[in-house]
Amino acid sequence: MLLQIFSCAFLFHLIMKQYYPREYTSILIFLTEHCIFAYSYIELNTKKIYKQIKNHPSVSSFTKQLKSSNNVEVILNSSSVSYLNKESIYSNVPFENTFIIYSDSEAMSCRTNKIIIHKFSKNTPKDVFNYKLCNYMFISTILYLEVKSLIINYDLRLFCDGNNYFVANNKIDKYVICYMLNQQKNVTFSPETCKYKLSIIDQNANMIDLSEKDVLCLNEDNYEIVQVISENIEYSDKESEENESSGSSVGSKEYEIIENDNN
C-alpha cells in the first residue's frame, strides 16, 4: 500500500515537473506556505493549552504537593536518580549517591533554597538539613566548557528560576556543576572527563576563575576556593576548625586553599 502511494506520488511529480513546471511550482509554494501556517497555528495553540493545564488550580496544587512531599533529590554522578522525603530519608539508607539536594520552598516567595549534602549516609547528622542563606550573590558566573577543540560558554547561575544555591556550607564541585548544566541548559557531560573554566564576578566585582579541580565553598558572609589534591573524594559532614584554618583536608579529600574573597 505504501509502495503504491509512493509510486503514484513520484509519477505525479515527474509529470507535473516536465509538462506543467510553472503550475507545479505554484502548487508547491502554496502547499509550503499553508504547511508552515498550520504548523505555527498548532504549535501556538499547543503551548497555550499546555499553559492552561499547567496553571489550572488543581494541577498546580497537585504539583506543589508532590514537590513538597518529595523534597530530597538523589544525585548519582551528575544525574537525578530518585526523589525522597526528608522525614523518611534515613529509613531508605543505604542508597548510592554522589550528593543529595534538599529543596526548601519559602512560603512567602517563589524562591526554593537548595541545600547540597555530599555523600549522604546513615551517619550523616540530621542537623545538616538546617541552613543559613548567604549574605551575598555573585554578579556573574560563566562556564567555559572544553568540547574537543572547541570552547563553549554557558551562563550558569547559582540563582536561577527561583532555585537558590547561595546557601552556607554548599560546596560546588564538578559534580554539582555538571548537574546544574543539565538542569539549566539540558546539556549532559560526565564529571569524570569534563574540563572547564568557571569565571565568576563576585559581589565585590572581583574576577576569579575555577577549573574542574576546584571546589567553591560558600560560607554565610564570604566564600573560598579550594583545590582538590587527591582523587579519592569523600566529604565530611562538618569540617573541623583546624581544617578550616589550614585548608589541609576534609574527610579523606585533601585541599589546598588557593583563593579567598574579601569580606
Secondary structure in CASP SS format (residue, H / E / C, confidence):
PFRMAT SS
TARGET T0000
AUTHOR 0000-0000-0000
METHOD secondary structure of the structure
MODEL  1
M C 1.00
L H 1.00
L H 1.00
Q H 1.00
I H 1.00
F H 1.00
S H 1.00
C H 1.00
A H 1.00
F H 1.00
L H 1.00
F H 1.00
H H 1.00
L H 1.00
I H 1.00
M H 1.00
K H 1.00
Q H 1.00
Y H 1.00
Y C 1.00
P H 1.00
R H 1.00
E H 1.00
Y H 1.00
T H 1.00
S H 1.00
I H 1.00
L H 1.00
I H 1.00
F H 1.00
L H 1.00
T H 1.00
E H 1.00
H H 1.00
C H 1.00
I H 1.00
F H 1.00
A H 1.00
Y H 1.00
S H 1.00
Y H 1.00
I H 1.00
E H 1.00
L H 1.00
N H 1.00
T H 1.00
K H 1.00
K H 1.00
I H 1.00
Y H 1.00
K H 1.00
Q H 1.00
I H 1.00
K H 1.00
N C 1.00
H C 1.00
P H 1.00
S H 1.00
V H 1.00
S H 1.00
S H 1.00
F H 1.00
T H 1.00
K H 1.00
Q H 1.00
L H 1.00
K H 1.00
S H 1.00
S H 1.00
N C 1.00
N C 1.00
V E 1.00
E E 1.00
V E 1.00
I E 1.00
L E 1.00
N C 1.00
S C 1.00
S E 1.00
S E 1.00
V E 1.00
S E 1.00
Y E 1.00
L E 1.00
N C 1.00
K C 1.00
E C 1.00
S C 1.00
I H 1.00
Y H 1.00
S H 1.00
N H 1.00
V C 1.00
P C 1.00
F C 1.00
E C 1.00
N C 1.00
T C 1.00
F E 1.00
I E 1.00
I E 1.00
Y E 1.00
S E 1.00
D E 1.00
S E 1.00
E C 1.00
A C 1.00
M C 1.00
S C 1.00
C C 1.00
R C 1.00
T E 1.00
N E 1.00
K E 1.00
I E 1.00
I E 1.00
I E 1.00
H E 1.00
K C 1.00
F C 1.00
S C 1.00
K C 1.00
N C 1.00
T C 1.00
P C 1.00
K H 1.00
D H 1.00
V H 1.00
F H 1.00
N C 1.00
Y C 1.00
K C 1.00
L E 1.00
C C 1.00
N C 1.00
Y C 1.00
M C 1.00
F C 1.00
I C 1.00
S E 1.00
T E 1.00
I E 1.00
L E 1.00
Y E 1.00
L E 1.00
E E 1.00
V E 1.00
K C 1.00
S C 1.00
L E 1.00
I E 1.00
I E 1.00
N E 1.00
Y E 1.00
D E 1.00
L C 1.00
R C 1.00
L C 1.00
F E 1.00
C E 1.00
D C 1.00
G C 1.00
N E 1.00
N E 1.00
Y C 1.00
F C 1.00
V E 1.00
A C 1.00
N C 1.00
N C 1.00
K E 1.00
I E 1.00
D C 1.00
K H 1.00
Y H 1.00
V H 1.00
I H 1.00
C H 1.00
Y H 1.00
M H 1.00
L H 1.00
N H 1.00
Q H 1.00
Q H 1.00
K H 1.00
N C 1.00
V C 1.00
T C 1.00
F C 1.00
S C 1.00
P C 1.00
E C 1.00
T C 1.00
C C 1.00
K C 1.00
Y E 1.00
K E 1.00
L E 1.00
S E 1.00
I E 1.00
I E 1.00
D C 1.00
Q C 1.00
N C 1.00
A C 1.00
N C 1.00
M E 1.00
I E 1.00
D E 1.00
L E 1.00
S E 1.00
E C 1.00
K C 1.00
D E 1.00
V E 1.00
L E 1.00
C E 1.00
L E 1.00
N C 1.00
E C 1.00
D C 1.00
N C 1.00
Y E 1.00
E E 1.00
I E 1.00
V E 1.00
Q E 1.00
V E 1.00
I C 1.00
S C 1.00
E C 1.00
N C 1.00
I C 1.00
E C 1.00
Y C 1.00
S C 1.00
D C 1.00
K C 1.00
E C 1.00
S C 1.00
E H 1.00
E H 1.00
N H 1.00
E H 1.00
S H 1.00
S H 1.00
G C 1.00
S C 1.00
S E 1.00
V E 1.00
G C 1.00
S C 1.00
K E 1.00
E E 1.00
Y E 1.00
E E 1.00
I E 1.00
I E 1.00
E E 1.00
N E 1.00
D C 1.00
N C 1.00
N C 1.00
END
